[in-house]
Amino acid sequence: MKNNVIYQSDACPINCVNDLLSRKWVFGIMKDLFAGKKHFNEFKEDKPELSNVVLSKTLKYLED
């Protein structure tokens, strides 16, 4: 287990997806990724209430 993410082959994929998408900001950040945003400030452009710390932690979570 790395950063509370389960990497077991027997983990239920539905629970894994639910855990991923239930985290605040993940869906919006993933939408931005698919739209082509790559840089930290690009993610912040339309989310002024998103703190730098939360954005950084969320991006690291998604990377893991």
FITI-991858 format. One line per 8 residues: number of its first residue (from 0); their letters; for each residue z, y, x of N, C-alpha, C. Coordinates in steps of 0.05 Angstrom, whole numbers, m for minus. Example, Ala and Ser with C-alpha at 12.3 -4.5 7.8 and 13.67 -1.06 7.14 Angstrom:
0 = as = 156:m114:264:156:m90:246:156:m66:264; 142:m45:257:143:m21:273:157:1:258
END
This chain:
0 = mknnviyq = 0:m24:17:0:0:0:0:25:18; m18:43:13:m21:67:29:m19:91:10; 1:108:13:4:132:m4:4:125:m34; 19:104:m41:22:96:m68:m4:86:m81; m24:79:m65:m49:68:m76:m48:38:m70; m54:22:m91:m54:m7:m88:m81:m16:m79; m83:m32:m57:m108:m42:m47:m109:m72:m50; m97:m84:m70:m97:m112:m73:m122:m121:m88
8 = sdacpinc = m133:m144:m81:m157:m153:m94:m151:m162:m123; m125:m168:m129:m118:m177:m156:m108:m154:m173; m110:m129:m163:m101:m106:m179:m121:m102:m202; m111:m96:m225:m128:m91:m248:m144:m66:m244; m171:m68:m245:m188:m45:m241:m183:m23:m262; m176:m30:m286:m171:m11:m307:m147:6:m300; m126:m8:m291:m101:7:m283:m107:25:m259; m123:16:m240:m130:33:m217:m145:58:m225
16 = vndllsrk = m164:55:m243:m180:78:m252:m162:97:m269; m145:85:m285:m126:101:m301:m108:117:m283; m97:105:m263:m80:119:m244:m95:142:m230; m119:137:m222:m135:157:m209:m140:181:m227; m150:176:m251:m158:198:m269:m135:211:m283; m112:199:m283:m89:211:m296:m75:232:m279; m82:233:m254:m70:253:m236:m83:280:m241; m65:300:m242:m75:327:m248:m95:336:m226
24 = wvfgimkd = m116:349:m234:m137:360:m218:m157:340:m208; m152:314:m208:m171:295:m197:m198:296:m212; m198:297:m238:m223:296:m253:m239:321:m246; m227:345:m245:m241:369:m239:m252:369:m211; m237:359:m192:m246:358:m164:m269:338:m161; m267:315:m175:m289:295:m174:m314:307:m186; m311:322:m207:m335:335:m220:m348:354:m199; m331:369:m185:m342:387:m164:m355:371:m141
32 = lfagkkhf = m344:349:m134:m356:332:m113:m384:323:m121; m387:314:m146:m413:305:m156:m432:328:m159; m422:353:m162:m439:376:m164:m447:386:m136; m437:374:m115:m446:380:m88:m427:397:m72; m403:404:m83:m384:420:m67:m372:402:m45; m370:415:m21:m360:400:2:m338:414:17; m335:440:13:m316:455:29:m292:463:12; m269:465:26:m243:471:13:m245:495:m6
40 = nefkedkp = m257:517:3:m258:541:m13:m277:538:m37; m296:521:m35:m314:516:m58:m298:503:m81; m279:486:m75:m263:474:m96:m244:494:m109; m236:514:m94:m218:535:m103:m232:556:m120; m258:559:m118:m273:581:m131:m267:584:m160; m269:563:m175:m265:565:m204:m238:554:m214; m219:550:m195:m193:540:m201:m172:557:m187; m169:583:m195:m150:600:m180:m121:591:m183
48 = elsnvvls = m114:577:m203:m87:568:m207:m80:543:m190; m100:531:m178:m96:508:m161:m87:517:m133; m63:508:m125:m52:516:m100:m66:502:m77; m65:514:m53:m77:501:m29:m63:475:m23; m37:473:m27:m22:448:m21:m31:426:m39; m33:432:m65:m41:411:m85:m69:403:m80; m87:422:m74:m115:415:m69:m117:397:m44; m102:404:m23:m103:388:1:m92:360:m4
56 = ktlkyled = m70:357:m18:m59:331:m24:m77:314:m41; m90:327:m61:m108:313:m79:m133:303:m64; m144:320:m47:m167:311:m31:m160:288:m12; m136:289:0:m127:267:17:m124:241:1; m113:244:m24:m109:221:m41:m136:208:m48; m156:225:m54:m182:215:m61:m196:202:m37; m191:213:m13:m202:202:11:m190:174:17; m164:171:12:m151:145:16:m163:124:m2
END
